[in-house]
Amino acid sequence: MSNEAMLAGKSAVVTGASSGIGRAIAERLGLEGVFVVLAGREKLALEESASKINAAGGTSVVVVADIRDAGSVQNLVDIAVNKTGQLDIFVNNAGVSFLGTIADGDPESWRSMLDTNVLSLLIGCQAAVRSMRAKGNHGHIVNISSVAALNPDSGVYGATKHAVNVITNTLRLELLEDPIQVTSIMPGLAATNIGRNVDPAILEGVVAMSGIDAVVAPGERLPDDVLEAAQEALSDFIIKPDDVADAVFFVLTRPGRVHIPEIVIRPNKDFDF
């Protein structure tokens, strides 16, 4: 059986599917025959990805959801189960990043990162496990972490990603007697919108590197063409969202006897801001 055939007919929930890594993962799974529930905040962007999947013969549905709410997350799982009979894959991808010092940081920014990067991931893991256990099916939970989790001084954002890895490893041990696998994937710097809240000077630098005439304010979504052009200009320093989607596909298509608890995927060179 080919790797592609191994996924055909399965169902998946992907959070943070509006852009970047989440969108790349959702589209990759959909094009491999997985029924995908695309969850995110930006309906138009979600619908664009769903149209791409459906046009290629796949099936998907779009849900604008607040993944910090347990009921909303359970609804995502229920949609997958109602469509295919069971939930096979849950990808906790949604995340936010606010860089800065602890001494001068904004507590509301910290709260946003903790709620989205940690609490929402816990809610997603729990909902997925409960569904997979109820159906008794083989399942896989993929948590998108960061190489920041490998650094002891990576700030509050890094602390949330340390938490993701701890949660992933703890859950893996909890599920040793269940046919459910859990993987943490730690990307390095990628061409995504998670950096929209960085210092304005850095945003200006990214736009300048793209060679595209655009004005982007902090907190605003970076245009796809800017991200793609910046990645091409700095291909040794910035990976593509598709590179991370490839890693997810690899993990999901290993034989059941093989469990990959974590993968680190980096560009060739570290980017020095």
Buried (B, 14 or more C-beta within 10 A) or exposed (E): EEEEEBBEEBBBBBBBBBBBBBBBBBBBBBBBBBBBBBBBBBEEBBBBBBEBBEEEEBBBBBBBBEBBEBEBBBBBBBBBBEBBEBBBBBBBBBBBBBBBEEEEBEEEBBEBBBBBBBBBBBBBBBBBBEBBBEBEBBBBBBBBBBBBBBEEEBBBBBBBBBBBBEBBBEBBEEBEEEEBBBBBBBBBBBBBBBBBBBEEEEBEBBBEBBEBEEEBEEEEBBBBEBBBBBBBBBBEBBBBBBBBBBBBBBBBBBEEEEBBBBBBBBBEEEEEE
